[in-house]
Every structure is written in C-alpha cells, then in structure tokens.
Amino acid sequence: MKRTDAEKYRFPIFRERFRELQGNMSNTEFAEFLDISRQTVGFYCNGERIPDALGLKKIAEKCNVSAHWLKIGRASCR
C-alpha cells in the first residue's frame, strides 16, 4: 500500500507550503533569501521540522504571506 504525504512526513502541510514558497530556488538560494541556514531549509523541505513562532513570522514577512497562510493558502516569493 502506498503511503500518503501525511504518513511520510512529520509536518506535511507546512512542508508543502514552504516548498511552494521556495519555487525554483535551490535550498542555498532560499536560505540566503530567508537569512536562515541551508540545513534548516533542508529540514523544512523534508518535513522533519517546523519553525518556532519567530521563524514562522520571519518566513511570512520575507515571502509577503501571512503566518496563517502557511496552513491554508497559496502564494509565491517571486
């Protein structure tokens, strides 16, 4: 039986939204854009971690989305 994203990743919704914001940028480019480490971007992209409240706010502000959007909407950083 094939596993769903919800079963594969610890944080599937955030992961999906974060990767949507990343668009065509590499992890390194997106990390520089967000002013966070490349490793942290990797953890978020892999659904292994989610940011704390301040990190979430920082991502939302840099990408011109609401922190609330990261759970329910669509947008792009570029």
N, CA, C and O atoms as a Tripos MOL2 file, in Angstrom:
@<TRIPOS>MOLECULE
protein
  312   311    78     0     0
PROTEIN
NO_CHARGES

@<TRIPOS>ATOM
      1 N           0.8270   -1.1830    0.0000 N.3       1 MET1
      2 CA          0.0000    0.0000    0.0000 C.3       1 MET1
      3 C           0.8740    1.2490    0.0000 C.2       1 MET1
      4 O           1.8370    1.3290    0.7620 O.2       1 MET1
      5 N           0.5510    2.2120   -0.8370 N.am      2 LYS2
      6 CA          1.3320    3.4420   -0.9560 C.3       2 LYS2
      7 C           1.0060    4.3960    0.1980 C.2       2 LYS2
      8 O          -0.1550    4.5860    0.5590 O.2       2 LYS2
      9 N           2.0550    4.9850    0.7620 N.am      3 ARG3
     10 CA          1.8740    5.9270    1.8660 C.3       3 ARG3
     11 C           1.5310    7.3050    1.3390 C.2       3 ARG3
     12 O           2.0500    7.7230    0.3050 O.2       3 ARG3
     13 N           0.6630    8.0140    2.0390 N.am      4 THR4
     14 CA          0.3190    9.3880    1.6810 C.3       4 THR4
     15 C           1.3740   10.3260    2.2460 C.2       4 THR4
     16 O           2.1750    9.9230    3.0890 O.2       4 THR4
     17 N           1.3800   11.5970    1.7790 N.am      5 ASP5
     18 CA          2.3200   12.5830    2.3200 C.3       5 ASP5
     19 C           2.1600   12.7170    3.8350 C.2       5 ASP5
     20 O           3.1470   12.8550    4.5580 O.2       5 ASP5
     21 N           0.9230   12.6780    4.3060 N.am      6 ALA6
     22 CA          0.6810   12.8040    5.7440 C.3       6 ALA6
     23 C           1.3530   11.6740    6.5130 C.2       6 ALA6
     24 O           1.7490   11.8600    7.6640 O.2       6 ALA6
     25 N           1.4850   10.5170    5.8980 N.am      7 GLU7
     26 CA          2.1290    9.3910    6.5550 C.3       7 GLU7
     27 C           3.6470    9.4210    6.4060 C.2       7 GLU7
     28 O           4.3600    8.8950    7.2610 O.2       7 GLU7
     29 N           4.1520   10.0300    5.3310 N.am      8 LYS8
     30 CA          5.5950   10.0630    5.0600 C.3       8 LYS8
     31 C           6.3230   11.1380    5.8550 C.2       8 LYS8
     32 O           7.4650   10.9350    6.2660 O.2       8 LYS8
     33 N           5.6800   12.2720    6.0740 N.am      9 TYR9
     34 CA          6.3460   13.4380    6.6590 C.3       9 TYR9
     35 C           5.7040   13.8200    7.9810 C.2       9 TYR9
     36 O           4.4950   13.6730    8.1620 O.2       9 TYR9
     37 N           6.5220   14.3100    8.8990 N.am     10 ARG10
     38 CA          6.0050   14.7300   10.2020 C.3      10 ARG10
     39 C           5.1400   15.9710   10.0840 C.2      10 ARG10
     40 O           4.1540   16.1040   10.8090 O.2      10 ARG10
     41 N           5.4890   16.8830    9.1850 N.am     11 PHE11
     42 CA          4.7700   18.1600    9.0530 C.3      11 PHE11
     43 C           4.3890   18.3940    7.6020 C.2      11 PHE11
     44 O           4.9330   19.3020    6.9730 O.2      11 PHE11
     45 N           3.4710   17.6080    7.0470 N.am     12 PRO12
     46 CA          3.1910   17.6570    5.6080 C.3      12 PRO12
     47 C           2.6130   18.9730    5.1120 C.2      12 PRO12
     48 O           2.9520   19.4060    4.0100 O.2      12 PRO12
     49 N           1.7560   19.6180    5.8820 N.am     13 ILE13
     50 CA          1.1350   20.8610    5.4030 C.3      13 ILE13
     51 C           2.1730   21.9710    5.3330 C.2      13 ILE13
     52 O           2.2840   22.6520    4.3130 O.2      13 ILE13
     53 N           2.9380   22.1610    6.4130 N.am     14 PHE14
     54 CA          3.9740   23.1900    6.3820 C.3      14 PHE14
     55 C           4.9780   22.8910    5.2760 C.2      14 PHE14
     56 O           5.3860   23.7930    4.5450 O.2      14 PHE14
     57 N           5.3770   21.6280    5.1530 N.am     15 ARG15
     58 CA          6.3370   21.2250    4.1240 C.3      15 ARG15
     59 C           5.8460   21.6300    2.7310 C.2      15 ARG15
     60 O           6.5990   22.2020    1.9420 O.2      15 ARG15
     61 N           4.6060   21.3360    2.4440 N.am     16 GLU16
     62 CA          4.0380   21.6670    1.1330 C.3      16 GLU16
     63 C           4.0340   23.1760    0.8910 C.2      16 GLU16
     64 O           4.4190   23.6350   -0.1840 O.2      16 GLU16
     65 N           3.6010   23.9410    1.8820 N.am     17 ARG17
     66 CA          3.5450   25.4030    1.7330 C.3      17 ARG17
     67 C           4.9440   25.9970    1.6020 C.2      17 ARG17
     68 O           5.1760   26.8840    0.7800 O.2      17 ARG17
     69 N           5.8720   25.5040    2.4160 N.am     18 PHE18
     70 CA          7.2490   26.0080    2.3870 C.3      18 PHE18
     71 C           7.8710   25.7510    1.0240 C.2      18 PHE18
     72 O           8.5130   26.6350    0.4570 O.2      18 PHE18
     73 N           7.6870   24.5550    0.4970 N.am     19 ARG19
     74 CA          8.2500   24.2180   -0.8180 C.3      19 ARG19
     75 C           7.5940   25.0430   -1.9160 C.2      19 ARG19
     76 O           8.2420   25.3880   -2.9040 O.2      19 ARG19
     77 N           6.3290   25.3570   -1.7520 N.am     20 GLU20
     78 CA          5.6590   26.2280   -2.7180 C.3      20 GLU20
     79 C           6.2840   27.6230   -2.6950 C.2      20 GLU20
     80 O           6.4950   28.2260   -3.7470 O.2      20 GLU20
     81 N           6.5740   28.1240   -1.5220 N.am     21 LEU21
     82 CA          7.2270   29.4330   -1.4170 C.3      21 LEU21
     83 C           8.6230   29.3990   -2.0260 C.2      21 LEU21
     84 O           9.0610   30.3810   -2.6250 O.2      21 LEU21
     85 N           9.3090   28.3010   -1.8810 N.am     22 GLN22
     86 CA         10.6640   28.1630   -2.4050 C.3      22 GLN22
     87 C          10.6920   28.2440   -3.9270 C.2      22 GLN22
     88 O          11.6600   28.7340   -4.5090 O.2      22 GLN22
     89 N           9.6440   27.7690   -4.5650 N.am     23 GLY23
     90 CA          9.5810   27.8050   -6.0250 C.3      23 GLY23
     91 C          10.7650   27.1000   -6.6490 C.2      23 GLY23
     92 O          11.0700   25.9630   -6.2900 O.2      23 GLY23
     93 N          11.4410   27.7660   -7.5840 N.am     24 ASN24
     94 CA         12.5830   27.1830   -8.3010 C.3      24 ASN24
     95 C          13.9300   27.4660   -7.6500 C.2      24 ASN24
     96 O          14.9720   27.0880   -8.1850 O.2      24 ASN24
     97 N          13.9120   28.1270   -6.4990 N.am     25 MET25
     98 CA         15.1700   28.4230   -5.8170 C.3      25 MET25
     99 C          15.7640   27.1500   -5.2260 C.2      25 MET25
    100 O          15.0380   26.2690   -4.7650 O.2      25 MET25
    101 N          17.0860   27.0640   -5.2440 N.am     26 SER26
    102 CA         17.7590   25.9490   -4.5620 C.3      26 SER26
    103 C          17.6360   26.1700   -3.0530 C.2      26 SER26
    104 O          17.2580   27.2520   -2.6050 O.2      26 SER26
    105 N          17.9560   25.1400   -2.2810 N.am     27 ASN27
    106 CA         17.9300   25.3030   -0.8280 C.3      27 ASN27
    107 C          18.8910   26.4040   -0.3840 C.2      27 ASN27
    108 O          18.5860   27.1690    0.5310 O.2      27 ASN27
    109 N          20.0420   26.4790   -1.0300 N.am     28 THR28
    110 CA         21.0250   27.5080   -0.6890 C.3      28 THR28
    111 C          20.4900   28.9050   -1.0020 C.2      28 THR28
    112 O          20.6050   29.8160   -0.1820 O.2      28 THR28
    113 N          19.9120   29.0690   -2.1770 N.am     29 GLU29
    114 CA         19.3420   30.3730   -2.5560 C.3      29 GLU29
    115 C          18.2080   30.7770   -1.6250 C.2      29 GLU29
    116 O          18.1230   31.9290   -1.2020 O.2      29 GLU29
    117 N          17.3330   29.8210   -1.3080 N.am     30 PHE30
    118 CA         16.1980   30.1270   -0.4420 C.3      30 PHE30
    119 C          16.6740   30.4490    0.9710 C.2      30 PHE30
    120 O          16.1200   31.3310    1.6270 O.2      30 PHE30
    121 N          17.6920   29.7410    1.4380 N.am     31 ALA31
    122 CA         18.2600   30.0130    2.7590 C.3      31 ALA31
    123 C          18.8160   31.4320    2.8160 C.2      31 ALA31
    124 O          18.6010   32.1470    3.7950 O.2      31 ALA31
    125 N          19.5280   31.8370    1.7710 N.am     32 GLU32
    126 CA         20.0770   33.1930    1.7310 C.3      32 GLU32
    127 C          18.9550   34.2300    1.6940 C.2      32 GLU32
    128 O          19.0280   35.2580    2.3680 O.2      32 GLU32
    129 N          17.9140   33.9520    0.9010 N.am     33 PHE33
    130 CA         16.7680   34.8580    0.8140 C.3      33 PHE33
    131 C          16.1000   35.0250    2.1840 C.2      33 PHE33
    132 O          15.7440   36.1360    2.5770 O.2      33 PHE33
    133 N          15.9350   33.9100    2.9050 N.am     34 LEU34
    134 CA         15.2620   33.9540    4.2050 C.3      34 LEU34
    135 C          16.1860   34.3220    5.3560 C.2      34 LEU34
    136 O          15.7220   34.5840    6.4650 O.2      34 LEU34
    137 N          17.4940   34.3450    5.0980 N.am     35 ASP35
    138 CA         18.5040   34.6010    6.1240 C.3      35 ASP35
    139 C          18.4560   33.5370    7.2300 C.2      35 ASP35
    140 O          18.4820   33.8410    8.4220 O.2      35 ASP35
    141 N          18.3850   32.2740    6.7790 N.am     36 ILE36
    142 CA         18.4680   31.1220    7.6840 C.3      36 ILE36
    143 C          19.4750   30.1480    7.0800 C.2      36 ILE36
    144 O          19.9250   30.3460    5.9510 O.2      36 ILE36
    145 N          19.8280   29.1130    7.8080 N.am     37 SER37
    146 CA         20.8330   28.1860    7.2950 C.3      37 SER37
    147 C          20.2600   27.2580    6.2250 C.2      37 SER37
    148 O          19.0620   26.9770    6.2020 O.2      37 SER37
    149 N          21.1340   26.7910    5.3480 N.am     38 ARG38
    150 CA         20.7430   25.8430    4.3110 C.3      38 ARG38
    151 C          20.2330   24.5490    4.9480 C.2      38 ARG38
    152 O          19.3050   23.9220    4.4370 O.2      38 ARG38
    153 N          20.8440   24.1590    6.0600 N.am     39 GLN39
    154 CA         20.4200   22.9530    6.7490 C.3      39 GLN39
    155 C          18.9880   23.0840    7.2660 C.2      39 GLN39
    156 O          18.2090   22.1340    7.1950 O.2      39 GLN39
    157 N          18.6490   24.2520    7.7800 N.am     40 THR40
    158 CA         17.2960   24.4880    8.2760 C.3      40 THR40
    159 C          16.2930   24.4090    7.1330 C.2      40 THR40
    160 O          15.2220   23.8210    7.2870 O.2      40 THR40
    161 N          16.6300   24.9960    5.9920 N.am     41 VAL41
    162 CA         15.7580   24.8920    4.8200 C.3      41 VAL41
    163 C          15.5670   23.4190    4.4620 C.2      41 VAL41
    164 O          14.4540   22.9940    4.1530 O.2      41 VAL41
    165 N          16.6310   22.6530    4.5040 N.am     42 GLY42
    166 CA         16.5320   21.2270    4.2120 C.3      42 GLY42
    167 C          15.5880   20.5000    5.1630 C.2      42 GLY42
    168 O          14.7830   19.6750    4.7320 O.2      42 GLY42
    169 N          15.6840   20.8020    6.4430 N.am     43 PHE43
    170 CA         14.7890   20.1820    7.4230 C.3      43 PHE43
    171 C          13.3280   20.5430    7.1330 C.2      43 PHE43
    172 O          12.4440   19.6910    7.2160 O.2      43 PHE43
    173 N          13.0850   21.8050    6.7960 N.am     44 TYR44
    174 CA         11.7140   22.2320    6.4960 C.3      44 TYR44
    175 C          11.2150   21.5710    5.2090 C.2      44 TYR44
    176 O          10.0720   21.1200    5.1470 O.2      44 TYR44
    177 N          12.0610   21.5150    4.1930 N.am     45 CYS45
    178 CA         11.6760   20.9050    2.9090 C.3      45 CYS45
    179 C          11.4050   19.4120    3.0490 C.2      45 CYS45
    180 O          10.5820   18.8600    2.3190 O.2      45 CYS45
    181 N          12.0840   18.7630    3.9700 N.am     46 ASN46
    182 CA         11.9100   17.3290    4.1720 C.3      46 ASN46
    183 C          10.8010   17.0050    5.1600 C.2      46 ASN46
    184 O          10.5350   15.8350    5.4330 O.2      46 ASN46
    185 N          10.1440   18.0420    5.7030 N.am     47 GLY47
    186 CA          9.0620   17.8090    6.6500 C.3      47 GLY47
    187 C           9.5290   17.2650    7.9830 C.2      47 GLY47
    188 O           8.7550   16.6400    8.7090 O.2      47 GLY47
    189 N          10.8030   17.5010    8.3150 N.am     48 GLU48
    190 CA         11.3640   16.9910    9.5570 C.3      48 GLU48
    191 C          11.1970   17.9600   10.7240 C.2      48 GLU48
    192 O          11.1640   17.5450   11.8830 O.2      48 GLU48
    193 N          11.0950   19.2340   10.4180 N.am     49 ARG49
    194 CA         10.9670   20.2670   11.4580 C.3      49 ARG49
    195 C          10.0570   21.3730   10.9520 C.2      49 ARG49
    196 O           9.8000   21.5010    9.7550 O.2      49 ARG49
    197 N           9.5800   22.1670   11.8990 N.am     50 ILE50
    198 CA          8.8410   23.3870   11.5720 C.3      50 ILE50
    199 C           9.4600   24.5220   12.3810 C.2      50 ILE50
    200 O          10.0610   24.2810   13.4280 O.2      50 ILE50
    201 N           9.3180   25.7480   11.9060 N.am     51 PRO51
    202 CA          9.9140   26.8630   12.6420 C.3      51 PRO51
    203 C           9.1260   27.1880   13.9070 C.2      51 PRO51
    204 O           7.9450   26.8640   14.0310 O.2      51 PRO51
    205 N           9.8160   27.8350   14.8390 N.am     52 ASP52
    206 CA          9.1090   28.3500   16.0040 C.3      52 ASP52
    207 C           8.3310   29.5950   15.5730 C.2      52 ASP52
    208 O           8.3670   29.9590   14.3970 O.2      52 ASP52
    209 N           7.6430   30.2410   16.4800 N.am     53 ALA53
    210 CA          6.7810   31.3770   16.1420 C.3      53 ALA53
    211 C           7.5570   32.5180   15.4810 C.2      53 ALA53
    212 O           7.0670   33.1190   14.5250 O.2      53 ALA53
    213 N           8.7520   32.8230   15.9720 N.am     54 LEU54
    214 CA          9.5370   33.9010   15.3810 C.3      54 LEU54
    215 C          10.0350   33.5350   13.9900 C.2      54 LEU54
    216 O          10.0660   34.3800   13.0950 O.2      54 LEU54
    217 N          10.4220   32.2820   13.8070 N.am     55 GLY55
    218 CA         10.8470   31.8150   12.4880 C.3      55 GLY55
    219 C           9.7040   31.8490   11.4910 C.2      55 GLY55
    220 O           9.8860   32.2430   10.3400 O.2      55 GLY55
    221 N           8.5360   31.4380   11.9330 N.am     56 LEU56
    222 CA          7.3530   31.4610   11.0850 C.3      56 LEU56
    223 C           7.0280   32.8920   10.6540 C.2      56 LEU56
    224 O           6.7070   33.1480    9.4940 O.2      56 LEU56
    225 N           7.1170   33.8120   11.6030 N.am     57 LYS57
    226 CA          6.8670   35.2290   11.3050 C.3      57 LYS57
    227 C           7.8820   35.7500   10.2880 C.2      57 LYS57
    228 O           7.5190   36.4730    9.3600 O.2      57 LYS57
    229 N           9.1330   35.3890   10.4590 N.am     58 LYS58
    230 CA         10.1980   35.8290    9.5570 C.3      58 LYS58
    231 C           9.9590   35.3210    8.1300 C.2      58 LYS58
    232 O          10.0860   36.0780    7.1670 O.2      58 LYS58
    233 N           9.6160   34.0460    8.0020 N.am     59 ILE59
    234 CA          9.3420   33.4690    6.6830 C.3      59 ILE59
    235 C           8.1490   34.1740    6.0410 C.2      59 ILE59
    236 O           8.1940   34.5370    4.8660 O.2      59 ILE59
    237 N           7.0910   34.3630    6.8110 N.am     60 ALA60
    238 CA          5.8780   35.0120    6.3020 C.3      60 ALA60
    239 C           6.1730   36.4310    5.8220 C.2      60 ALA60
    240 O           5.7140   36.8290    4.7520 O.2      60 ALA60
    241 N           6.9260   37.1860    6.5940 N.am     61 GLU61
    242 CA          7.2460   38.5590    6.2170 C.3      61 GLU61
    243 C           8.1130   38.6090    4.9660 C.2      61 GLU61
    244 O           7.8540   39.4090    4.0670 O.2      61 GLU61
    245 N           9.1340   37.7670    4.8970 N.am     62 LYS62
    246 CA         10.0310   37.7550    3.7370 C.3      62 LYS62
    247 C           9.2980   37.3690    2.4580 C.2      62 LYS62
    248 O           9.6290   37.8580    1.3780 O.2      62 LYS62
    249 N           8.3040   36.4950    2.5770 N.am     63 CYS63
    250 CA          7.5900   35.9790    1.4070 C.3      63 CYS63
    251 C           6.2620   36.7000    1.1580 C.2      63 CYS63
    252 O           5.5020   36.3130    0.2700 O.2      63 CYS63
    253 N           5.9880   37.7330    1.9320 N.am     64 ASN64
    254 CA          4.7550   38.5150    1.7790 C.3      64 ASN64
    255 C           3.4980   37.6590    1.8600 C.2      64 ASN64
    256 O           2.5790   37.8070    1.0540 O.2      64 ASN64
    257 N           3.4680   36.7690    2.8360 N.am     65 VAL65
    258 CA          2.2740   35.9800    3.1250 C.3      65 VAL65
    259 C           2.0080   36.0970    4.6230 C.2      65 VAL65
    260 O           2.8770   36.5310    5.3790 O.2      65 VAL65
    261 N           0.8300   35.7170    5.0400 N.am     66 SER66
    262 CA          0.5530   35.7020    6.4720 C.3      66 SER66
    263 C           1.0470   34.3850    7.0570 C.2      66 SER66
    264 O           1.1490   33.3790    6.3560 O.2      66 SER66
    265 N           1.3500   34.4070    8.3430 N.am     67 ALA67
    266 CA          1.7290   33.1670    9.0090 C.3      67 ALA67
    267 C           0.5600   32.1850    8.9270 C.2      67 ALA67
    268 O           0.7570   30.9740    8.8360 O.2      67 ALA67
    269 N          -0.6240   32.7110    8.9590 N.am     68 HIS68
    270 CA         -1.8240   31.8760    8.8410 C.3      68 HIS68
    271 C          -1.8730   31.1820    7.4830 C.2      68 HIS68
    272 O          -2.3400   30.0470    7.3860 O.2      68 HIS68
    273 N          -1.3960   31.8510    6.4390 N.am     69 TRP69
    274 CA         -1.3970   31.2580    5.0970 C.3      69 TRP69
    275 C          -0.6370   29.9360    5.0590 C.2      69 TRP69
    276 O          -1.0100   29.0180    4.3290 O.2      69 TRP69
    277 N           0.4080   29.8490    5.8350 N.am     70 LEU70
    278 CA          1.2260   28.6430    5.7940 C.3      70 LEU70
    279 C           0.4300   27.3840    6.1200 C.2      70 LEU70
    280 O           0.9480   26.2740    5.9970 O.2      70 LEU70
    281 N          -0.8100   27.5470    6.5300 N.am     71 LYS71
    282 CA         -1.6780   26.3960    6.7810 C.3      71 LYS71
    283 C          -2.8220   26.2950    5.7740 C.2      71 LYS71
    284 O          -3.3730   25.2090    5.5940 O.2      71 LYS71
    285 N          -3.2040   27.4180    5.0970 N.am     72 ILE72
    286 CA         -4.4350   27.3220    4.2950 C.3      72 ILE72
    287 C          -4.4100   27.9620    2.9070 C.2      72 ILE72
    288 O          -5.4440   27.9210    2.2400 O.2      72 ILE72
    289 N          -3.3210   28.5480    2.4220 N.am     73 GLY73
    290 CA         -3.4130   29.3110    1.1710 C.3      73 GLY73
    291 C          -2.3920   29.0220    0.1090 C.2      73 GLY73
    292 O          -1.6960   28.0080    0.1640 O.2      73 GLY73
    293 N          -2.2940   29.9160   -0.8700 N.am     74 ARG74
    294 CA         -1.3380   29.8010   -1.9740 C.3      74 ARG74
    295 C          -0.6420   31.1460   -2.1810 C.2      74 ARG74
    296 O          -1.2640   32.2020   -2.0600 O.2      74 ARG74
    297 N           0.6530   31.0970   -2.4930 N.am     75 ALA75
    298 CA          1.4190   32.3150   -2.7810 C.3      75 ALA75
    299 C           2.7720   31.9260   -3.3460 C.2      75 ALA75
    300 O           3.0780   30.7420   -3.4860 O.2      75 ALA75
    301 N           3.6010   32.9520   -3.6790 N.am     76 SER76
    302 CA          4.9430   32.7020   -4.1570 C.3      76 SER76
    303 C           5.8490   33.8360   -3.7250 C.2      76 SER76
    304 O           5.4170   34.9880   -3.6750 O.2      76 SER76
    305 N           7.0870   33.5310   -3.4150 N.am     77 CYS77
    306 CA          8.0440   34.5770   -3.0280 C.3      77 CYS77
    307 C           8.4730   35.4170   -4.2190 C.2      77 CYS77
    308 O           8.8690   36.5700   -4.0500 O.2      77 CYS77
    309 N           8.4020   34.8740   -5.3850 N.am     78 ARG78
    310 CA          8.8870   35.6080   -6.5550 C.3      78 ARG78
    311 C           7.7710   36.1790   -7.3540 C.2      78 ARG78
    312 O           8.0100   36.8270   -8.3730 O.2      78 ARG78
@<TRIPOS>BOND
     1     1     2 1
     2     2     3 1
     3     3     4 2
     4     3     5 am
     5     5     6 1
     6     6     7 1
     7     7     8 2
     8     7     9 am
     9     9    10 1
    10    10    11 1
    11    11    12 2
    12    11    13 am
    13    13    14 1
    14    14    15 1
    15    15    16 2
    16    15    17 am
    17    17    18 1
    18    18    19 1
    19    19    20 2
    20    19    21 am
    21    21    22 1
    22    22    23 1
    23    23    24 2
    24    23    25 am
    25    25    26 1
    26    26    27 1
    27    27    28 2
    28    27    29 am
    29    29    30 1
    30    30    31 1
    31    31    32 2
    32    31    33 am
    33    33    34 1
    34    34    35 1
    35    35    36 2
    36    35    37 am
    37    37    38 1
    38    38    39 1
    39    39    40 2
    40    39    41 am
    41    41    42 1
    42    42    43 1
    43    43    44 2
    44    43    45 am
    45    45    46 1
    46    46    47 1
    47    47    48 2
    48    47    49 am
    49    49    50 1
    50    50    51 1
    51    51    52 2
    52    51    53 am
    53    53    54 1
    54    54    55 1
    55    55    56 2
    56    55    57 am
    57    57    58 1
    58    58    59 1
    59    59    60 2
    60    59    61 am
    61    61    62 1
    62    62    63 1
    63    63    64 2
    64    63    65 am
    65    65    66 1
    66    66    67 1
    67    67    68 2
    68    67    69 am
    69    69    70 1
    70    70    71 1
    71    71    72 2
    72    71    73 am
    73    73    74 1
    74    74    75 1
    75    75    76 2
    76    75    77 am
    77    77    78 1
    78    78    79 1
    79    79    80 2
    80    79    81 am
    81    81    82 1
    82    82    83 1
    83    83    84 2
    84    83    85 am
    85    85    86 1
    86    86    87 1
    87    87    88 2
    88    87    89 am
    89    89    90 1
    90    90    91 1
    91    91    92 2
    92    91    93 am
    93    93    94 1
    94    94    95 1
    95    95    96 2
    96    95    97 am
    97    97    98 1
    98    98    99 1
    99    99   100 2
   100    99   101 am
   101   101   102 1
   102   102   103 1
   103   103   104 2
   104   103   105 am
   105   105   106 1
   106   106   107 1
   107   107   108 2
   108   107   109 am
   109   109   110 1
   110   110   111 1
   111   111   112 2
   112   111   113 am
   113   113   114 1
   114   114   115 1
   115   115   116 2
   116   115   117 am
   117   117   118 1
   118   118   119 1
   119   119   120 2
   120   119   121 am
   121   121   122 1
   122   122   123 1
   123   123   124 2
   124   123   125 am
   125   125   126 1
   126   126   127 1
   127   127   128 2
   128   127   129 am
   129   129   130 1
   130   130   131 1
   131   131   132 2
   132   131   133 am
   133   133   134 1
   134   134   135 1
   135   135   136 2
   136   135   137 am
   137   137   138 1
   138   138   139 1
   139   139   140 2
   140   139   141 am
   141   141   142 1
   142   142   143 1
   143   143   144 2
   144   143   145 am
   145   145   146 1
   146   146   147 1
   147   147   148 2
   148   147   149 am
   149   149   150 1
   150   150   151 1
   151   151   152 2
   152   151   153 am
   153   153   154 1
   154   154   155 1
   155   155   156 2
   156   155   157 am
   157   157   158 1
   158   158   159 1
   159   159   160 2
   160   159   161 am
   161   161   162 1
   162   162   163 1
   163   163   164 2
   164   163   165 am
   165   165   166 1
   166   166   167 1
   167   167   168 2
   168   167   169 am
   169   169   170 1
   170   170   171 1
   171   171   172 2
   172   171   173 am
   173   173   174 1
   174   174   175 1
   175   175   176 2
   176   175   177 am
   177   177   178 1
   178   178   179 1
   179   179   180 2
   180   179   181 am
   181   181   182 1
   182   182   183 1
   183   183   184 2
   184   183   185 am
   185   185   186 1
   186   186   187 1
   187   187   188 2
   188   187   189 am
   189   189   190 1
   190   190   191 1
   191   191   192 2
   192   191   193 am
   193   193   194 1
   194   194   195 1
   195   195   196 2
   196   195   197 am
   197   197   198 1
   198   198   199 1
   199   199   200 2
   200   199   201 am
   201   201   202 1
   202   202   203 1
   203   203   204 2
   204   203   205 am
   205   205   206 1
   206   206   207 1
   207   207   208 2
   208   207   209 am
   209   209   210 1
   210   210   211 1
   211   211   212 2
   212   211   213 am
   213   213   214 1
   214   214   215 1
   215   215   216 2
   216   215   217 am
   217   217   218 1
   218   218   219 1
   219   219   220 2
   220   219   221 am
   221   221   222 1
   222   222   223 1
   223   223   224 2
   224   223   225 am
   225   225   226 1
   226   226   227 1
   227   227   228 2
   228   227   229 am
   229   229   230 1
   230   230   231 1
   231   231   232 2
   232   231   233 am
   233   233   234 1
   234   234   235 1
   235   235   236 2
   236   235   237 am
   237   237   238 1
   238   238   239 1
   239   239   240 2
   240   239   241 am
   241   241   242 1
   242   242   243 1
   243   243   244 2
   244   243   245 am
   245   245   246 1
   246   246   247 1
   247   247   248 2
   248   247   249 am
   249   249   250 1
   250   250   251 1
   251   251   252 2
   252   251   253 am
   253   253   254 1
   254   254   255 1
   255   255   256 2
   256   255   257 am
   257   257   258 1
   258   258   259 1
   259   259   260 2
   260   259   261 am
   261   261   262 1
   262   262   263 1
   263   263   264 2
   264   263   265 am
   265   265   266 1
   266   266   267 1
   267   267   268 2
   268   267   269 am
   269   269   270 1
   270   270   271 1
   271   271   272 2
   272   271   273 am
   273   273   274 1
   274   274   275 1
   275   275   276 2
   276   275   277 am
   277   277   278 1
   278   278   279 1
   279   279   280 2
   280   279   281 am
   281   281   282 1
   282   282   283 1
   283   283   284 2
   284   283   285 am
   285   285   286 1
   286   286   287 1
   287   287   288 2
   288   287   289 am
   289   289   290 1
   290   290   291 1
   291   291   292 2
   292   291   293 am
   293   293   294 1
   294   294   295 1
   295   295   296 2
   296   295   297 am
   297   297   298 1
   298   298   299 1
   299   299   300 2
   300   299   301 am
   301   301   302 1
   302   302   303 1
   303   303   304 2
   304   303   305 am
   305   305   306 1
   306   306   307 1
   307   307   308 2
   308   307   309 am
   309   309   310 1
   310   310   311 1
   311   311   312 2
@<TRIPOS>SUBSTRUCTURE
     1 MET1         2 RESIDUE 1 A MET
     2 LYS2         6 RESIDUE 1 A LYS
     3 ARG3        10 RESIDUE 1 A ARG
     4 THR4        14 RESIDUE 1 A THR
     5 ASP5        18 RESIDUE 1 A ASP
     6 ALA6        22 RESIDUE 1 A ALA
     7 GLU7        26 RESIDUE 1 A GLU
     8 LYS8        30 RESIDUE 1 A LYS
     9 TYR9        34 RESIDUE 1 A TYR
    10 ARG10       38 RESIDUE 1 A ARG
    11 PHE11       42 RESIDUE 1 A PHE
    12 PRO12       46 RESIDUE 1 A PRO
    13 ILE13       50 RESIDUE 1 A ILE
    14 PHE14       54 RESIDUE 1 A PHE
    15 ARG15       58 RESIDUE 1 A ARG
    16 GLU16       62 RESIDUE 1 A GLU
    17 ARG17       66 RESIDUE 1 A ARG
    18 PHE18       70 RESIDUE 1 A PHE
    19 ARG19       74 RESIDUE 1 A ARG
    20 GLU20       78 RESIDUE 1 A GLU
    21 LEU21       82 RESIDUE 1 A LEU
    22 GLN22       86 RESIDUE 1 A GLN
    23 GLY23       90 RESIDUE 1 A GLY
    24 ASN24       94 RESIDUE 1 A ASN
    25 MET25       98 RESIDUE 1 A MET
    26 SER26      102 RESIDUE 1 A SER
    27 ASN27      106 RESIDUE 1 A ASN
    28 THR28      110 RESIDUE 1 A THR
    29 GLU29      114 RESIDUE 1 A GLU
    30 PHE30      118 RESIDUE 1 A PHE
    31 ALA31      122 RESIDUE 1 A ALA
    32 GLU32      126 RESIDUE 1 A GLU
    33 PHE33      130 RESIDUE 1 A PHE
    34 LEU34      134 RESIDUE 1 A LEU
    35 ASP35      138 RESIDUE 1 A ASP
    36 ILE36      142 RESIDUE 1 A ILE
    37 SER37      146 RESIDUE 1 A SER
    38 ARG38      150 RESIDUE 1 A ARG
    39 GLN39      154 RESIDUE 1 A GLN
    40 THR40      158 RESIDUE 1 A THR
    41 VAL41      162 RESIDUE 1 A VAL
    42 GLY42      166 RESIDUE 1 A GLY
    43 PHE43      170 RESIDUE 1 A PHE
    44 TYR44      174 RESIDUE 1 A TYR
    45 CYS45      178 RESIDUE 1 A CYS
    46 ASN46      182 RESIDUE 1 A ASN
    47 GLY47      186 RESIDUE 1 A GLY
    48 GLU48      190 RESIDUE 1 A GLU
    49 ARG49      194 RESIDUE 1 A ARG
    50 ILE50      198 RESIDUE 1 A ILE
    51 PRO51      202 RESIDUE 1 A PRO
    52 ASP52      206 RESIDUE 1 A ASP
    53 ALA53      210 RESIDUE 1 A ALA
    54 LEU54      214 RESIDUE 1 A LEU
    55 GLY55      218 RESIDUE 1 A GLY
    56 LEU56      222 RESIDUE 1 A LEU
    57 LYS57      226 RESIDUE 1 A LYS
    58 LYS58      230 RESIDUE 1 A LYS
    59 ILE59      234 RESIDUE 1 A ILE
    60 ALA60      238 RESIDUE 1 A ALA
    61 GLU61      242 RESIDUE 1 A GLU
    62 LYS62      246 RESIDUE 1 A LYS
    63 CYS63      250 RESIDUE 1 A CYS
    64 ASN64      254 RESIDUE 1 A ASN
    65 VAL65      258 RESIDUE 1 A VAL
    66 SER66      262 RESIDUE 1 A SER
    67 ALA67      266 RESIDUE 1 A ALA
    68 HIS68      270 RESIDUE 1 A HIS
    69 TRP69      274 RESIDUE 1 A TRP
    70 LEU70      278 RESIDUE 1 A LEU
    71 LYS71      282 RESIDUE 1 A LYS
    72 ILE72      286 RESIDUE 1 A ILE
    73 GLY73      290 RESIDUE 1 A GLY
    74 ARG74      294 RESIDUE 1 A ARG
    75 ALA75      298 RESIDUE 1 A ALA
    76 SER76      302 RESIDUE 1 A SER
    77 CYS77      306 RESIDUE 1 A CYS
    78 ARG78      310 RESIDUE 1 A ARG
